[in-house]
Amino acid sequence: MLMSAFDPKRTFGSAPDEPNRMNPHLVRLISDYQQGVRHAIELLEKSGVPRPATNTEWVGLDIAHVGKLEGGCSYRKHGYGCEVDLPGGKVDFDFGENGEIDGFDAWRLFGFAGQRLANYGFSNEAELRASFDDAVSAGSLVYSGYLLYYTA
């Protein structure tokens, strides 16, 4: 049985009967990005910012749009998401419709990789986007219907 692309309990690459068809460099970048988002969420929660149940709940959350989190990291609240300046670099994410935190798009992955893009095996943004598009075409990434993609 395949798990839904929007199942919050699923793990990365959790379609058990299908081999992971993604470029391994993209797999590593997505995994690192999602780990960065989880770390940002932990910092937000430790700093008293509640995790929203939906993306619209986040929009209505009454917190400062710019501030400092526990440990000194800065954040910037925007639309359905947040940008957090972690010690290893910035991570920008949006909450999914049901508060999911594992969604992404090529732009967010590129921004997260930043100057480390070559460390992930991509020589430029176009190469990353081509790999991302290939993964979408192969069904390894599933579009949510609004901005974000999830692993299948």
N, C-alpha and C positions, 0 to 999 in steps of 0.2 A: 504494500500500500504506500503510495507516495503522499508525503505530507504537503499540505497547502503551502503555497508560497508566502502566505501571510500568517502562518502558525508561529506564535511567539516562542514556542518551546523547541522549535527545530534548531538544528545546529548547521553551521556552514557546510555546504556541499552535502546535504542530508537526503538526497534522493537515492535510496539504498540500492535500487536495481539499475542505476545508470552510472556509467563512469563519468568522472568530472571531465567535461570537454573544453574547459577553459584553459587559456594560456596560463601556465604555472606562475608567470610573473604577475599576471592580473589577479590570480587567486591570492597570492601573497599580499599584494597591495590592498585588496578588499579586506582581507583578514586583519591587516595592520590598521586600516582605517576604522573598521568596526571595533577593534580593541581600543583605539583612541577615543571613539565615541563613548564606549562603556566607561572609560576612565573619566571623561568629561561629565557624564551623568553622575558618577560617584561623587565627584567634587561638588557638583550642583546640589546633590542631596545632602552631603555633609555640611554644606553652607546654608541649609535651611530652605532650599528651593525645591518644592515638591515636584515629583515626576508626574506629568499629566497623563490622563487616561486617553486623551484624544489630542490631535493637533489643534483643534479649535479651542480646547481648554487651555493649551499653551498660549495661544494668542491673547486670551482674556486674563491670563495670570498677571496679577498686579505686583510686578517686581521692576526694579530699575532696569532700563534698557542697556545700560553699561555699568559694569561694576567689577569688584574683586571677589574671588572665591577663596575659601580656606586654602592656605598654602601660597597665596599671593597670585594665583593665575587670574588673568582678566577674562571677562566674558562680554559678549555683545548679543543681546536678544534681538531677533528679527523674525518677522512673519511667523511661520510654523517652526522655526528653529533657533539655533544659537551657534555662535562661533566662540570657541574657547581656546585661549592661548596656552597650550600645555608646554611643559619644559622642552619637549622634543619637537615642537612646532604647533601650528594652528590646526584645529579640526573644526569644520563647519558642517552642521547636520540639520536636517529637518526631522521632526517627529512624523511618523506615519499617521494615517487616518485614525487608527486605534492605539496611538501612542508608541508604535514600534520605533525602535532605535537602530535597526540594522539595515535601513534603506540607504541608497546612495545613487549617484549618477556620475557620469564621466567627469564633469566639471569639478565636483567635490573631491573625487579621487585625485585629479590633477592638482588641485589646490593643496590637498593634504601632502602629496608627494613633494611638491615644490622643487627645491634645489636637489632633492634626493631622487628625482625621477630616474636617473641612470642607475641608481642602486636597485631599482625595481625592474631593470632590464628594458626600459623604454628610452629611446634616444630623444623623443620629442612628444608633444601633445598629440599630434596627428597619429603617431604610432599607438599611443595609449587608446585613443578614440577608435582606431581600427580594430584593435583587440577587443574593446568593449562591444563594438557593433557586431563583431563575429560571435561573441558570447550570447548576445541577444538573439541573433539569427539562429544559433544552434539550440536555443531554448534553455541555456544555462542560467540566463538572467531573465527575470520576468518583470515587465513594466506594471506599476501599480495603477496606472491611469492618471496619475498626477505627479509629475517630477521624478519620483523615486523608483528605483529598481531593487529587486530582491533576488537572492540566489534561489534557484529552483530546487 
